[in-house]
Amino acid sequence: MVAQAASGGGDGGTRSTTPLPAVWVILGPPGSGKGTYAAHLASRFGLLHISTGDLARKAVQDPQHADLKKPMEAGELLPDSAIVALLQERLAAPALVTPVAMPTPAAAAAQPAAQPAGQ
């Protein structure tokens, strides 16, 4: 996937063609099927699936993020600043340095459509 991206710096607004990774954000309440759909989409389109819930559950096992354990055990939402910090850590991981190759439109069309759970 190639997108137009601002080339940074004082270049008078010229744009360069820069490959950008595909980023899809799936939002919804707990139990609405976000993870199910994300897994299907990740598989079908060769994307990396990052779940903030998974990141938080993994983080509380690390002493560096011990302050997140109490609110999580109480069933509270974590502060936005904590979620943003966890996402920044994950997005800085080496596995995300190389963009994921997208399948050709023909290959994607040949795969069966994802079906939501229970249907």
Biopython code that builds the backbone (N, CA, C, O; Angstrom):
import numpy as np
from Bio.PDB.StructureBuilder import StructureBuilder

atoms = [
    (1, "MET", "N", (0.848, -1.166, 0.000)),
    (1, "MET", "CA", (0.000, 0.000, 0.000)),
    (1, "MET", "C", (0.891, 1.225, 0.000)),
    (1, "MET", "O", (1.815, 1.315, 0.808)),
    (2, "VAL", "N", (0.640, 2.143, -0.864)),
    (2, "VAL", "CA", (1.413, 3.369, -0.934)),
    (2, "VAL", "C", (0.453, 4.521, -0.701)),
    (2, "VAL", "O", (-0.630, 4.567, -1.285)),
    (3, "ALA", "N", (0.852, 5.445, 0.150)),
    (3, "ALA", "CA", (0.021, 6.603, 0.452)),
    (3, "ALA", "C", (0.851, 7.863, 0.292)),
    (3, "ALA", "O", (2.080, 7.819, 0.352)),
    (4, "GLN", "N", (0.189, 8.963, 0.093)),
    (4, "GLN", "CA", (0.878, 10.246, 0.037)),
    (4, "GLN", "C", (1.137, 10.688, 1.467)),
    (4, "GLN", "O", (0.221, 10.702, 2.288)),
    (5, "ALA", "N", (2.365, 11.044, 1.768)),
    (5, "ALA", "CA", (2.713, 11.482, 3.115)),
    (5, "ALA", "C", (3.488, 12.781, 3.024)),
    (5, "ALA", "O", (4.311, 12.960, 2.126)),
    (6, "ALA", "N", (3.226, 13.692, 3.959)),
    (6, "ALA", "CA", (3.989, 14.934, 3.998)),
    (6, "ALA", "C", (5.450, 14.591, 4.221)),
    (6, "ALA", "O", (5.763, 13.716, 5.029)),
    (7, "SER", "N", (6.334, 15.254, 3.529)),
    (7, "SER", "CA", (7.742, 14.889, 3.592)),
    (7, "SER", "C", (8.491, 15.609, 4.700)),
    (7, "SER", "O", (9.716, 15.508, 4.748)),
    (8, "GLY", "N", (7.836, 16.318, 5.575)),
    (8, "GLY", "CA", (8.496, 16.934, 6.723)),
    (8, "GLY", "C", (9.474, 18.016, 6.311)),
    (8, "GLY", "O", (10.027, 17.983, 5.211)),
    (9, "GLY", "N", (9.680, 18.957, 7.181)),
    (9, "GLY", "CA", (10.603, 20.040, 6.877)),
    (9, "GLY", "C", (9.899, 21.156, 6.139)),
    (9, "GLY", "O", (8.741, 21.025, 5.745)),
    (10, "GLY", "N", (10.597, 22.238, 5.959)),
    (10, "GLY", "CA", (10.028, 23.415, 5.320)),
    (10, "GLY", "C", (10.144, 23.358, 3.814)),
    (10, "GLY", "O", (10.842, 24.181, 3.221)),
    (11, "ASP", "N", (9.486, 22.420, 3.187)),
    (11, "ASP", "CA", (9.612, 22.259, 1.751)),
    (11, "ASP", "C", (8.439, 22.873, 0.989)),
    (11, "ASP", "O", (8.214, 22.546, -0.176)),
    (12, "GLY", "N", (7.701, 23.751, 1.637)),
    (12, "GLY", "CA", (6.613, 24.412, 0.943)),
    (12, "GLY", "C", (5.416, 23.531, 0.682)),
    (12, "GLY", "O", (4.602, 23.836, -0.191)),
    (13, "GLY", "N", (5.290, 22.438, 1.425)),
    (13, "GLY", "CA", (4.114, 21.586, 1.287)),
    (13, "GLY", "C", (4.209, 20.545, 0.201)),
    (13, "GLY", "O", (3.202, 19.915, -0.121)),
    (14, "THR", "N", (5.382, 20.334, -0.382)),
    (14, "THR", "CA", (5.499, 19.274, -1.384)),
    (14, "THR", "C", (5.303, 17.932, -0.710)),
    (14, "THR", "O", (5.534, 17.786, 0.490)),
    (15, "ARG", "N", (4.887, 16.979, -1.471)),
    (15, "ARG", "CA", (4.612, 15.650, -0.922)),
    (15, "ARG", "C", (5.455, 14.618, -1.649)),
    (15, "ARG", "O", (5.768, 14.758, -2.832)),
    (16, "SER", "N", (5.812, 13.578, -0.911)),
    (16, "SER", "CA", (6.539, 12.476, -1.527)),
    (16, "SER", "C", (5.707, 11.218, -1.354)),
    (16, "SER", "O", (4.896, 11.121, -0.433)),
    (17, "THR", "N", (5.911, 10.264, -2.235)),
    (17, "THR", "CA", (5.210, 8.995, -2.117)),
    (17, "THR", "C", (6.012, 8.114, -1.180)),
    (17, "THR", "O", (7.139, 7.729, -1.491)),
    (18, "THR", "N", (5.427, 7.794, -0.025)),
    (18, "THR", "CA", (6.101, 7.017, 0.999)),
    (18, "THR", "C", (5.217, 5.839, 1.378)),
    (18, "THR", "O", (4.040, 6.038, 1.676)),
    (19, "PRO", "N", (5.747, 4.608, 1.377)),
    (19, "PRO", "CA", (4.917, 3.485, 1.808)),
    (19, "PRO", "C", (4.588, 3.621, 3.290)),
    (19, "PRO", "O", (5.477, 3.835, 4.114)),
    (20, "LEU", "N", (3.338, 3.499, 3.614)),
    (20, "LEU", "CA", (2.883, 3.558, 4.994)),
    (20, "LEU", "C", (2.222, 2.241, 5.363)),
    (20, "LEU", "O", (1.549, 1.634, 4.530)),
    (21, "PRO", "N", (2.405, 1.790, 6.605)),
    (21, "PRO", "CA", (1.723, 0.550, 7.001)),
    (21, "PRO", "C", (0.214, 0.784, 7.111)),
    (21, "PRO", "O", (-0.233, 1.881, 7.444)),
    (22, "ALA", "N", (-0.544, -0.245, 6.830)),
    (22, "ALA", "CA", (-1.996, -0.164, 6.994)),
    (22, "ALA", "C", (-2.319, -0.198, 8.481)),
    (22, "ALA", "O", (-1.848, -1.078, 9.201)),
    (23, "VAL", "N", (-3.108, 0.745, 8.934)),
    (23, "VAL", "CA", (-3.510, 0.793, 10.335)),
    (23, "VAL", "C", (-5.026, 0.833, 10.377)),
    (23, "VAL", "O", (-5.646, 1.771, 9.878)),
    (24, "TRP", "N", (-5.606, -0.169, 10.964)),
    (24, "TRP", "CA", (-7.049, -0.225, 11.147)),
    (24, "TRP", "C", (-7.305, -0.248, 12.637)),
    (24, "TRP", "O", (-6.661, -1.003, 13.366)),
    (25, "VAL", "N", (-8.224, 0.557, 13.096)),
    (25, "VAL", "CA", (-8.583, 0.596, 14.511)),
    (25, "VAL", "C", (-10.007, 0.090, 14.632)),
    (25, "VAL", "O", (-10.909, 0.587, 13.957)),
    (26, "ILE", "N", (-10.209, -0.894, 15.488)),
    (26, "ILE", "CA", (-11.536, -1.464, 15.709)),
    (26, "ILE", "C", (-11.937, -1.136, 17.137)),
    (26, "ILE", "O", (-11.253, -1.511, 18.090)),
    (27, "LEU", "N", (-13.051, -0.435, 17.274)),
    (27, "LEU", "CA", (-13.526, -0.006, 18.586)),
    (27, "LEU", "C", (-14.866, -0.649, 18.897)),
    (27, "LEU", "O", (-15.648, -0.946, 17.993)),
    (28, "GLY", "N", (-15.123, -0.859, 20.158)),
    (28, "GLY", "CA", (-16.415, -1.389, 20.589)),
    (28, "GLY", "C", (-16.368, -1.773, 22.044)),
    (28, "GLY", "O", (-15.293, -1.852, 22.637)),
    (29, "PRO", "N", (-17.533, -2.015, 22.628)),
    (29, "PRO", "CA", (-17.588, -2.396, 24.042)),
    (29, "PRO", "C", (-17.053, -3.814, 24.258)),
    (29, "PRO", "O", (-16.906, -4.575, 23.302)),
    (30, "PRO", "N", (-16.765, -4.166, 25.511)),
    (30, "PRO", "CA", (-16.295, -5.528, 25.797)),
    (30, "PRO", "C", (-17.283, -6.574, 25.269)),
    (30, "PRO", "O", (-18.498, -6.432, 25.407)),
    (31, "GLY", "N", (-16.735, -7.612, 24.669)),
    (31, "GLY", "CA", (-17.558, -8.719, 24.190)),
    (31, "GLY", "C", (-18.270, -8.465, 22.877)),
    (31, "GLY", "O", (-19.128, -9.256, 22.487)),
    (32, "SER", "N", (-17.939, -7.376, 22.179)),
    (32, "SER", "CA", (-18.652, -7.053, 20.939)),
    (32, "SER", "C", (-18.058, -7.724, 19.707)),
    (32, "SER", "O", (-18.604, -7.585, 18.612)),
    (33, "GLY", "N", (-16.957, -8.445, 19.860)),
    (33, "GLY", "CA", (-16.370, -9.169, 18.739)),
    (33, "GLY", "C", (-15.186, -8.478, 18.093)),
    (33, "GLY", "O", (-14.769, -8.870, 17.003)),
    (34, "LYS", "N", (-14.633, -7.457, 18.739)),
    (34, "LYS", "CA", (-13.480, -6.739, 18.172)),
    (34, "LYS", "C", (-12.321, -7.688, 17.895)),
    (34, "LYS", "O", (-11.726, -7.653, 16.818)),
    (35, "GLY", "N", (-12.005, -8.533, 18.866)),
    (35, "GLY", "CA", (-10.889, -9.457, 18.714)),
    (35, "GLY", "C", (-11.132, -10.486, 17.628)),
    (35, "GLY", "O", (-10.215, -10.851, 16.892)),
    (36, "THR", "N", (-12.365, -10.954, 17.527)),
    (36, "THR", "CA", (-12.727, -11.930, 16.501)),
    (36, "THR", "C", (-12.542, -11.333, 15.116)),
    (36, "THR", "O", (-11.903, -11.934, 14.252)),
    (37, "TYR", "N", (-13.107, -10.140, 14.906)),
    (37, "TYR", "CA", (-12.959, -9.487, 13.605)),
    (37, "TYR", "C", (-11.501, -9.146, 13.322)),
    (37, "TYR", "O", (-11.030, -9.327, 12.199)),
    (38, "ALA", "N", (-10.784, -8.656, 14.327)),
    (38, "ALA", "CA", (-9.381, -8.291, 14.132)),
    (38, "ALA", "C", (-8.553, -9.501, 13.719)),
    (38, "ALA", "O", (-7.692, -9.393, 12.846)),
    (39, "ALA", "N", (-8.805, -10.651, 14.338)),
    (39, "ALA", "CA", (-8.075, -11.871, 13.984)),
    (39, "ALA", "C", (-8.351, -12.271, 12.537)),
    (39, "ALA", "O", (-7.433, -12.650, 11.811)),
    (40, "HIS", "N", (-9.616, -12.188, 12.117)),
    (40, "HIS", "CA", (-9.961, -12.511, 10.722)),
    (40, "HIS", "C", (-9.298, -11.540, 9.753)),
    (40, "HIS", "O", (-8.723, -11.954, 8.747)),
    (41, "LEU", "N", (-9.382, -10.241, 10.061)),
    (41, "LEU", "CA", (-8.788, -9.238, 9.178)),
    (41, "LEU", "C", (-7.271, -9.376, 9.123)),
    (41, "LEU", "O", (-6.678, -9.265, 8.050)),
    (42, "ALA", "N", (-6.645, -9.615, 10.260)),
    (42, "ALA", "CA", (-5.189, -9.769, 10.301)),
    (42, "ALA", "C", (-4.755, -10.950, 9.444)),
    (42, "ALA", "O", (-3.773, -10.868, 8.705)),
    (43, "SER", "N", (-5.498, -12.050, 9.551)),
    (43, "SER", "CA", (-5.173, -13.239, 8.774)),
    (43, "SER", "C", (-5.390, -13.003, 7.279)),
    (43, "SER", "O", (-4.543, -13.355, 6.457)),
    (44, "ARG", "N", (-6.506, -12.417, 6.945)),
    (44, "ARG", "CA", (-6.860, -12.248, 5.536)),
    (44, "ARG", "C", (-5.948, -11.259, 4.817)),
    (44, "ARG", "O", (-5.574, -11.484, 3.666)),
    (45, "PHE", "N", (-5.590, -10.169, 5.485)),
    (45, "PHE", "CA", (-4.838, -9.113, 4.829)),
    (45, "PHE", "C", (-3.371, -9.054, 5.254)),
    (45, "PHE", "O", (-2.657, -8.131, 4.863)),
    (46, "GLY", "N", (-2.915, -10.018, 6.043)),
    (46, "GLY", "CA", (-1.514, -10.058, 6.439)),
    (46, "GLY", "C", (-1.115, -8.929, 7.361)),
    (46, "GLY", "O", (0.001, -8.414, 7.275)),
    (47, "LEU", "N", (-2.025, -8.537, 8.251)),
    (47, "LEU", "CA", (-1.763, -7.434, 9.172)),
    (47, "LEU", "C", (-1.366, -7.957, 10.539)),
    (47, "LEU", "O", (-1.638, -9.109, 10.880)),
    (48, "LEU", "N", (-0.727, -7.109, 11.312)),
    (48, "LEU", "CA", (-0.392, -7.427, 12.689)),
    (48, "LEU", "C", (-1.553, -6.984, 13.566)),
    (48, "LEU", "O", (-2.034, -5.858, 13.440)),
    (49, "HIS", "N", (-2.000, -7.857, 14.448)),
    (49, "HIS", "CA", (-3.110, -7.548, 15.359)),
    (49, "HIS", "C", (-2.527, -7.149, 16.709)),
    (49, "HIS", "O", (-1.866, -7.952, 17.368)),
    (50, "ILE", "N", (-2.773, -5.916, 17.115)),
    (50, "ILE", "CA", (-2.331, -5.437, 18.426)),
    (50, "ILE", "C", (-3.574, -5.124, 19.238)),
    (50, "ILE", "O", (-4.392, -4.296, 18.838)),
    (51, "SER", "N", (-3.716, -5.782, 20.371)),
    (51, "SER", "CA", (-4.849, -5.578, 21.268)),
    (51, "SER", "C", (-4.372, -4.841, 22.515)),
    (51, "SER", "O", (-3.439, -5.287, 23.183)),
    (52, "THR", "N", (-5.009, -3.711, 22.830)),
    (52, "THR", "CA", (-4.604, -2.968, 24.021)),
    (52, "THR", "C", (-4.876, -3.785, 25.282)),
    (52, "THR", "O", (-4.139, -3.670, 26.261)),
    (53, "GLY", "N", (-5.919, -4.605, 25.269)),
    (53, "GLY", "CA", (-6.190, -5.472, 26.422)),
    (53, "GLY", "C", (-5.077, -6.482, 26.621)),
    (53, "GLY", "O", (-4.629, -6.709, 27.746)),
    (54, "ASP", "N", (-4.625, -7.095, 25.519)),
    (54, "ASP", "CA", (-3.510, -8.048, 25.601)),
    (54, "ASP", "C", (-2.240, -7.352, 26.083)),
    (54, "ASP", "O", (-1.491, -7.898, 26.893)),
    (55, "LEU", "N", (-2.006, -6.135, 25.572)),
    (55, "LEU", "CA", (-0.827, -5.386, 26.011)),
    (55, "LEU", "C", (-0.880, -5.109, 27.512)),
    (55, "LEU", "O", (0.127, -5.244, 28.207)),
    (56, "ALA", "N", (-2.057, -4.721, 28.011)),
    (56, "ALA", "CA", (-2.205, -4.411, 29.433)),
    (56, "ALA", "C", (-2.037, -5.663, 30.291)),
    (56, "ALA", "O", (-1.369, -5.620, 31.324)),
    (57, "ARG", "N", (-2.641, -6.781, 29.869)),
    (57, "ARG", "CA", (-2.510, -8.021, 30.643)),
    (57, "ARG", "C", (-1.059, -8.492, 30.707)),
    (57, "ARG", "O", (-0.617, -9.016, 31.730)),
    (58, "LYS", "N", (-0.326, -8.306, 29.621)),
    (58, "LYS", "CA", (1.092, -8.677, 29.612)),
    (58, "LYS", "C", (1.906, -7.699, 30.466)),
    (58, "LYS", "O", (2.832, -8.103, 31.169)),
    (59, "ALA", "N", (1.557, -6.424, 30.399)),
    (59, "ALA", "CA", (2.316, -5.395, 31.117)),
    (59, "ALA", "C", (2.261, -5.585, 32.628)),
    (59, "ALA", "O", (3.257, -5.341, 33.310)),
    (60, "VAL", "N", (1.120, -6.016, 33.170)),
    (60, "VAL", "CA", (1.018, -6.145, 34.630)),
    (60, "VAL", "C", (1.918, -7.253, 35.171)),
    (60, "VAL", "O", (2.144, -7.324, 36.379)),
    (61, "GLN", "N", (2.430, -8.107, 34.310)),
    (61, "GLN", "CA", (3.358, -9.143, 34.742)),
    (61, "GLN", "C", (4.774, -8.598, 34.886)),
    (61, "GLN", "O", (5.642, -9.259, 35.456)),
    (62, "ASP", "N", (5.009, -7.386, 34.369)),
    (62, "ASP", "CA", (6.320, -6.745, 34.417)),
    (62, "ASP", "C", (6.349, -5.765, 35.593)),
    (62, "ASP", "O", (5.472, -4.907, 35.695)),
    (63, "PRO", "N", (7.344, -5.878, 36.485)),
    (63, "PRO", "CA", (7.424, -4.956, 37.628)),
    (63, "PRO", "C", (7.443, -3.479, 37.224)),
    (63, "PRO", "O", (7.035, -2.620, 38.005)),
    (64, "GLN", "N", (7.908, -3.183, 36.026)),
    (64, "GLN", "CA", (7.933, -1.808, 35.535)),
    (64, "GLN", "C", (6.524, -1.210, 35.476)),
    (64, "GLN", "O", (6.358, 0.003, 35.608)),
    (65, "HIS", "N", (5.510, -2.060, 35.280)),
    (65, "HIS", "CA", (4.125, -1.595, 35.150)),
    (65, "HIS", "C", (3.260, -2.065, 36.323)),
    (65, "HIS", "O", (2.058, -2.275, 36.165)),
    (66, "ALA", "N", (3.870, -2.227, 37.487)),
    (66, "ALA", "CA", (3.146, -2.723, 38.662)),
    (66, "ALA", "C", (1.966, -1.828, 39.034)),
    (66, "ALA", "O", (0.979, -2.308, 39.593)),
    (67, "ASP", "N", (2.057, -0.535, 38.730)),
    (67, "ASP", "CA", (0.981, 0.393, 39.074)),
    (67, "ASP", "C", (-0.319, 0.120, 38.309)),
    (67, "ASP", "O", (-1.371, 0.638, 38.682)),
    (68, "LEU", "N", (-0.259, -0.681, 37.253)),
    (68, "LEU", "CA", (-1.462, -0.997, 36.473)),
    (68, "LEU", "C", (-2.235, -2.174, 37.052)),
    (68, "LEU", "O", (-3.406, -2.367, 36.724)),
    (69, "LYS", "N", (-1.596, -2.958, 37.903)),
    (69, "LYS", "CA", (-2.209, -4.189, 38.400)),
    (69, "LYS", "C", (-3.466, -3.921, 39.233)),
    (69, "LYS", "O", (-4.487, -4.581, 39.040)),
    (70, "LYS", "N", (-3.398, -2.961, 40.153)),
    (70, "LYS", "CA", (-4.530, -2.695, 41.045)),
    (70, "LYS", "C", (-5.795, -2.277, 40.274)),
    (70, "LYS", "O", (-6.853, -2.868, 40.493)),
    (71, "PRO", "N", (-5.719, -1.282, 39.383)),
    (71, "PRO", "CA", (-6.947, -0.928, 38.660)),
    (71, "PRO", "C", (-7.459, -2.056, 37.768)),
    (71, "PRO", "O", (-8.670, -2.218, 37.611)),
    (72, "MET", "N", (-6.550, -2.837, 37.185)),
    (72, "MET", "CA", (-7.000, -3.947, 36.335)),
    (72, "MET", "C", (-7.724, -4.998, 37.155)),
    (72, "MET", "O", (-8.772, -5.493, 36.741)),
    (73, "GLU", "N", (-7.176, -5.348, 38.324)),
    (73, "GLU", "CA", (-7.818, -6.351, 39.177)),
    (73, "GLU", "C", (-9.172, -5.861, 39.682)),
    (73, "GLU", "O", (-10.063, -6.667, 39.951)),
    (74, "ALA", "N", (-9.330, -4.542, 39.811)),
    (74, "ALA", "CA", (-10.600, -3.966, 40.260)),
    (74, "ALA", "C", (-11.590, -3.814, 39.103)),
    (74, "ALA", "O", (-12.725, -3.391, 39.318)),
    (75, "GLY", "N", (-11.174, -4.154, 37.881)),
    (75, "GLY", "CA", (-12.051, -4.051, 36.725)),
    (75, "GLY", "C", (-12.213, -2.634, 36.213)),
    (75, "GLY", "O", (-13.153, -2.339, 35.474)),
    (76, "GLU", "N", (-11.302, -1.756, 36.601)),
    (76, "GLU", "CA", (-11.364, -0.360, 36.175)),
    (76, "GLU", "C", (-10.658, -0.181, 34.836)),
    (76, "GLU", "O", (-9.805, -0.982, 34.452)),
    (77, "LEU", "N", (-11.028, 0.877, 34.140)),
    (77, "LEU", "CA", (-10.318, 1.232, 32.918)),
    (77, "LEU", "C", (-8.968, 1.815, 33.290)),
    (77, "LEU", "O", (-8.836, 2.517, 34.292)),
    (78, "LEU", "N", (-7.978, 1.522, 32.484)),
    (78, "LEU", "CA", (-6.659, 2.103, 32.705)),
    (78, "LEU", "C", (-6.638, 3.518, 32.146)),
    (78, "LEU", "O", (-7.365, 3.823, 31.200)),
    (79, "PRO", "N", (-5.817, 4.377, 32.719)),
    (79, "PRO", "CA", (-5.726, 5.745, 32.197)),
    (79, "PRO", "C", (-5.258, 5.745, 30.737)),
    (79, "PRO", "O", (-4.459, 4.904, 30.325)),
    (80, "ASP", "N", (-5.771, 6.703, 29.971)),
    (80, "ASP", "CA", (-5.351, 6.827, 28.574)),
    (80, "ASP", "C", (-3.838, 6.925, 28.457)),
    (80, "ASP", "O", (-3.245, 6.356, 27.540)),
    (81, "SER", "N", (-3.214, 7.644, 29.381)),
    (81, "SER", "CA", (-1.757, 7.815, 29.318)),
    (81, "SER", "C", (-1.040, 6.466, 29.423)),
    (81, "SER", "O", (-0.006, 6.268, 28.784)),
    (82, "ALA", "N", (-1.574, 5.543, 30.217)),
    (82, "ALA", "CA", (-0.966, 4.216, 30.357)),
    (82, "ALA", "C", (-1.128, 3.416, 29.063)),
    (82, "ALA", "O", (-0.190, 2.757, 28.615)),
    (83, "ILE", "N", (-2.320, 3.478, 28.466)),
    (83, "ILE", "CA", (-2.563, 2.747, 27.213)),
    (83, "ILE", "C", (-1.689, 3.314, 26.094)),
    (83, "ILE", "O", (-1.112, 2.558, 25.313)),
    (84, "VAL", "N", (-1.591, 4.628, 26.015)),
    (84, "VAL", "CA", (-0.743, 5.257, 24.991)),
    (84, "VAL", "C", (0.708, 4.831, 25.186)),
    (84, "VAL", "O", (1.391, 4.526, 24.208)),
    (85, "ALA", "N", (1.192, 4.802, 26.425)),
    (85, "ALA", "CA", (2.573, 4.386, 26.687)),
    (85, "ALA", "C", (2.796, 2.931, 26.263)),
    (85, "ALA", "O", (3.830, 2.609, 25.677)),
    (86, "LEU", "N", (1.834, 2.056, 26.556)),
    (86, "LEU", "CA", (1.959, 0.648, 26.151)),
    (86, "LEU", "C", (1.974, 0.522, 24.628)),
    (86, "LEU", "O", (2.753, -0.256, 24.078)),
    (87, "LEU", "N", (1.123, 1.277, 23.950)),
    (87, "LEU", "CA", (1.102, 1.243, 22.482)),
    (87, "LEU", "C", (2.414, 1.775, 21.906)),
    (87, "LEU", "O", (2.939, 1.219, 20.941)),
    (88, "GLN", "N", (2.941, 2.843, 22.492)),
    (88, "GLN", "CA", (4.211, 3.383, 22.004)),
    (88, "GLN", "C", (5.332, 2.361, 22.163)),
    (88, "GLN", "O", (6.168, 2.216, 21.271)),
    (89, "GLU", "N", (5.355, 1.655, 23.286)),
    (89, "GLU", "CA", (6.361, 0.605, 23.483)),
    (89, "GLU", "C", (6.229, -0.463, 22.421)),
    (89, "GLU", "O", (7.224, -0.892, 21.836)),
    (90, "ARG", "N", (4.999, -0.897, 22.167)),
    (90, "ARG", "CA", (4.770, -1.982, 21.207)),
    (90, "ARG", "C", (5.090, -1.548, 19.783)),
    (90, "ARG", "O", (5.685, -2.305, 19.015)),
    (91, "LEU", "N", (4.696, -0.331, 19.434)),
    (91, "LEU", "CA", (4.936, 0.143, 18.075)),
    (91, "LEU", "C", (6.415, 0.402, 17.814)),
    (91, "LEU", "O", (6.841, 0.440, 16.660)),
    (92, "ALA", "N", (7.199, 0.581, 18.869)),
    (92, "ALA", "CA", (8.636, 0.770, 18.720)),
    (92, "ALA", "C", (9.379, -0.560, 18.614)),
    (92, "ALA", "O", (10.586, -0.575, 18.369)),
    (93, "ALA", "N", (8.676, -1.667, 18.795)),
    (93, "ALA", "CA", (9.301, -2.989, 18.757)),
    (93, "ALA", "C", (9.829, -3.287, 17.350)),
    (93, "ALA", "O", (9.216, -2.888, 16.360)),
    (94, "PRO", "N", (10.960, -3.985, 17.260)),
    (94, "PRO", "CA", (11.563, -4.285, 15.953)),
    (94, "PRO", "C", (10.640, -5.005, 14.987)),
    (94, "PRO", "O", (10.793, -4.849, 13.776)),
    (95, "ALA", "N", (9.691, -5.786, 15.475)),
    (95, "ALA", "CA", (8.801, -6.533, 14.586)),
    (95, "ALA", "C", (7.954, -5.609, 13.722)),
    (95, "ALA", "O", (7.397, -6.048, 12.716)),
    (96, "LEU", "N", (7.847, -4.336, 14.098)),
    (96, "LEU", "CA", (7.032, -3.410, 13.323)),
    (96, "LEU", "C", (7.847, -2.516, 12.403)),
    (96, "LEU", "O", (7.291, -1.656, 11.720)),
    (97, "VAL", "N", (9.153, -2.712, 12.379)),
    (97, "VAL", "CA", (9.996, -1.866, 11.543)),
    (97, "VAL", "C", (9.755, -2.171, 10.074)),
    (97, "VAL", "O", (9.691, -1.245, 9.265)),
    (98, "THR", "N", (9.620, -3.427, 9.705)),
    (98, "THR", "CA", (9.412, -3.824, 8.326)),
    (98, "THR", "C", (7.922, -3.873, 8.041)),
    (98, "THR", "O", (7.206, -4.622, 8.705)),
    (99, "PRO", "N", (7.419, -3.092, 7.062)),
    (99, "PRO", "CA", (5.991, -3.129, 6.748)),
    (99, "PRO", "C", (5.570, -4.519, 6.302)),
    (99, "PRO", "O", (6.340, -5.236, 5.663)),
    (100, "VAL", "N", (4.370, -4.887, 6.632)),
    (100, "VAL", "CA", (3.813, -6.183, 6.248)),
    (100, "VAL", "C", (3.389, -6.106, 4.789)),
    (100, "VAL", "O", (2.731, -5.149, 4.382)),
    (101, "ALA", "N", (3.761, -7.105, 4.005)),
    (101, "ALA", "CA", (3.372, -7.137, 2.600)),
    (101, "ALA", "C", (1.881, -7.428, 2.495)),
    (101, "ALA", "O", (1.382, -8.391, 3.078)),
    (102, "MET", "N", (1.187, -6.600, 1.758)),
    (102, "MET", "CA", (-0.251, -6.800, 1.560)),
    (102, "MET", "C", (-0.447, -7.769, 0.401)),
    (102, "MET", "O", (0.283, -7.707, -0.588)),
    (103, "PRO", "N", (-1.433, -8.669, 0.514)),
    (103, "PRO", "CA", (-1.706, -9.562, -0.608)),
    (103, "PRO", "C", (-2.257, -8.763, -1.782)),
    (103, "PRO", "O", (-2.831, -7.689, -1.603)),
    (104, "THR", "N", (-2.075, -9.298, -2.976)),
    (104, "THR", "CA", (-2.627, -8.635, -4.152)),
    (104, "THR", "C", (-4.148, -8.663, -4.063)),
    (104, "THR", "O", (-4.699, -9.520, -3.373)),
    (105, "PRO", "N", (-4.842, -7.752, -4.740)),
    (105, "PRO", "CA", (-6.307, -7.777, -4.706)),
    (105, "PRO", "C", (-6.877, -9.126, -5.146)),
    (105, "PRO", "O", (-7.882, -9.581, -4.600)),
    (106, "ALA", "N", (-6.245, -9.764, -6.126)),
    (106, "ALA", "CA", (-6.736, -11.060, -6.591)),
    (106, "ALA", "C", (-6.609, -12.123, -5.499)),
    (106, "ALA", "O", (-7.512, -12.939, -5.315)),
    (107, "ALA", "N", (-5.471, -12.113, -4.767)),
    (107, "ALA", "CA", (-5.267, -13.090, -3.701)),
    (107, "ALA", "C", (-6.240, -12.849, -2.557)),
    (107, "ALA", "O", (-6.771, -13.797, -1.977)),
    (108, "ALA", "N", (-6.476, -11.575, -2.230)),
    (108, "ALA", "CA", (-7.414, -11.255, -1.146)),
    (108, "ALA", "C", (-8.828, -11.665, -1.529)),
    (108, "ALA", "O", (-9.575, -12.167, -0.690)),
    (109, "ALA", "N", (-9.204, -11.455, -2.794)),
    (109, "ALA", "CA", (-10.553, -11.812, -3.249)),
    (109, "ALA", "C", (-10.760, -13.323, -3.266)),
    (109, "ALA", "O", (-11.886, -13.800, -3.124)),
    (110, "ALA", "N", (-9.675, -14.076, -3.440)),
    (110, "ALA", "CA", (-9.779, -15.533, -3.487)),
    (110, "ALA", "C", (-10.023, -16.146, -2.122)),
    (110, "ALA", "O", (-10.484, -17.284, -2.027)),
    (111, "GLN", "N", (-9.718, -15.401, -1.052)),
    (111, "GLN", "CA", (-9.923, -15.927, 0.308)),
    (111, "GLN", "C", (-11.384, -15.779, 0.678)),
    (111, "GLN", "O", (-12.019, -14.796, 0.298)),
    (112, "PRO", "N", (-11.939, -16.750, 1.422)),
    (112, "PRO", "CA", (-13.331, -16.629, 1.850)),
    (112, "PRO", "C", (-13.494, -15.462, 2.812)),
    (112, "PRO", "O", (-12.583, -15.143, 3.576)),
    (113, "ALA", "N", (-14.651, -14.834, 2.771)),
    (113, "ALA", "CA", (-14.940, -13.692, 3.648)),
    (113, "ALA", "C", (-14.977, -14.147, 5.092)),
    (113, "ALA", "O", (-15.416, -15.258, 5.389)),
    (114, "ALA", "N", (-14.514, -13.289, 5.992)),
    (114, "ALA", "CA", (-14.538, -13.589, 7.431)),
    (114, "ALA", "C", (-15.972, -13.610, 7.932)),
    (114, "ALA", "O", (-16.764, -12.729, 7.597)),
    (115, "GLN", "N", (-16.299, -14.587, 8.711)),
    (115, "GLN", "CA", (-17.630, -14.692, 9.285)),
    (115, "GLN", "C", (-17.559, -14.401, 10.772)),
    (115, "GLN", "O", (-16.724, -14.980, 11.467)),
    (116, "PRO", "N", (-18.414, -13.517, 11.283)),
    (116, "PRO", "CA", (-18.407, -13.250, 12.725)),
    (116, "PRO", "C", (-18.805, -14.491, 13.494)),
    (116, "PRO", "O", (-19.529, -15.354, 12.999)),
    (117, "ALA", "N", (-18.310, -14.557, 14.723)),
    (117, "ALA", "CA", (-18.622, -15.703, 15.579)),
    (117, "ALA", "C", (-20.122, -15.809, 15.779)),
    (117, "ALA", "O", (-20.796, -14.793, 15.953)),
    (118, "GLY", "N", (-20.648, -17.009, 15.758)),
    (118, "GLY", "CA", (-22.062, -17.250, 16.019)),
    (118, "GLY", "C", (-22.966, -17.023, 14.836)),
    (118, "GLY", "O", (-24.186, -17.005, 14.997)),
    (119, "GLN", "N", (-22.409, -16.847, 13.643)),
    (119, "GLN", "CA", (-23.278, -16.645, 12.479)),
    (119, "GLN", "C", (-22.979, -17.656, 11.415)),
    (119, "GLN", "O", (-23.610, -17.645, 10.358)),
]
sb = StructureBuilder()
sb.init_structure("model")
sb.init_model(0)
sb.init_chain("A")
sb.init_seg("    ")
for serial, (resi, resn, name, xyz) in enumerate(atoms, 1):
    if name == "N":
        sb.init_residue(resn, " ", resi, " ")
    sb.init_atom(name, np.array(xyz, "f"), 0.0, 1.0, " ", f" {name:<3s}", serial, name[0])
structure = sb.get_structure()
